[in-house]
Amino acid sequence: MSERGDRVERKGRRRPAGAASLEPAIDRTRSYRHLTNPFEPLKVFSDDHVAAIHDAAQVILETQGMRVLLPEARRRYSQGGALVDESTSMVRIDRGLVAAALASAPREITLHAKDPARHMPMYGRHVVFAPTSGPPNIMDLKRGRRAGTFEDFCNVMKLCQSYEVIHVLGGGVEPQDVPVQFRHLETTRAMLMLSDKIPFVYARGAGQIADNFELIRIAYGLTPEEFRAHPRTACVINTNSPLQLDIPMADGIINFAEAGQVLIITPFTLAGAMAPVTIAGALTLAHAEALAGLVLAQIVRPGAPVVYGSFTSNVDMKSGSPAFGTPEYVKSSFGAGQLARHIGLPWRSSNATASNTPDAQSAYESQMSLWGALLGGCNFMLHAAGWLESGLTTSYEKFMLDIEMLQMFAEVFQPLGATPADLALDAVAEVGPSGHFFGCAHTMERYRTAFYAPLVSDWRNFGQWTEAGAETATDRSHRLWQETLARFQPPARDPAVVEALDAYVQRRKAEGGAPPVS
């Protein structure tokens, strides 16, 4: 029995009249592997306004510039033609350099997996979902909020592998029981052992990046040249808004660009705090910072794959706390999507909430974030599942709630037909006035795949729901993630590859690993 079919039976789906028994619904999760968004992206700015924001961002780069803390990055900028003031670490970038960078940056990026069926295109109407990355804490309904562990990290990777609507991996949660100099070795090995999806790498210094690249190369059976020939992994580069590029992020741009791996350059701008209080002003600043990162990547290696990242929201002006899933977040997403399309790059957005627990607030703020990203036309969504507490916590239950929402959006993306069979004139004639369509031939031929079968939602009536224990959506999510982990089976691995990965990890740990750069 398929996973989807098991859910249909478990949820007690009602049977059509006249049908003694129903076979479970056909598993449709394969259709979630490669998603395309059929809808025209929404806009909040006119084309003239978008052009004005792009121009204003270039004025910022020409007149103020970016403070770049890494001397090697400043040297690269200078060699590429930027004006560098070593006394202040400021780098001014003229619009000619921006134009040259935009001309060399690829418009189409495809992340390559070991299995070609897992390759993920990130351009045009393609949509890729990745789980949450970076929270130091983990939460579940029974044990509450606590520091993340390596077991929790592995559990999140298992959940990612279990649901096809998650297309690539992310950082999940920080395993704080693993020393920082070894953490990248253990987490990357776990990703490569527990999943056949594309791994995620943090930019935390050249040593860690080199280790992670080598582990991926070993797992995929690639020569160094083959690894550099196609993007195999991605990282996120966050600027320190306003107008600063720190050492690990600048180092990450250089290392990823040299290796031909995907850079998702994402300023983290909160309107009213690290950015102007107006949406247009916040997006202008973010756009300038993203362009600065793009220029460095293209100086290092023309043609380096870069995704335009956006993470602009607002703050609570009473407390200063970040706010997500707000109307301003949605409009910022629409605007960022327009800017990405204006310069011709793939666009990254996020599913975010400021809620501290997997409650109604977490669901409606995430739903607003998802509408902003997906109706805005994003190609890559980070934090698609599991994000809570403004990114400080990964929640098992929220992961399952998000999977439900992502699968529902994936169903919304599926095309509709209007053939004579779809129009169902024969069914209308068969049923006639005052009848029902439960048992008619048209329904019986299609009921197995006619509708989305929910993962978390419970569609039973109040009496049935009460008799079954009156579980809330959060309760059901708690049960579902545990059931998913209980039946998890890792993908098959070549013993020789496992041995090579283990040997590399043990050798590097014996050598002291690689502390993160700050």
Helices and strands as residue ranges (DSSP letters): H 3-10, G 29-32, E 35-36, H 47-63, E 66-68, H 71-80, E 83-85, E 90-92, H 95-104, E 110-111, G 116-118, E 120-121, E 126-129, E 137-140, E 144-147, H 150-162, H 180-194, H 206-220, H 224-229, E 234-237, E 244-245, H 247-259, E 262-265, E 268-271, H 279-300, E 306-309, E 311-315, E 322-323, H 327-343, E 347-350, H 360-375, E 380-382, E 387-388, G 389-391, E 393-395, H 396-413, H 420-423, H 425-431, H 441-450, H 462-467, H 473-486, H 495-510
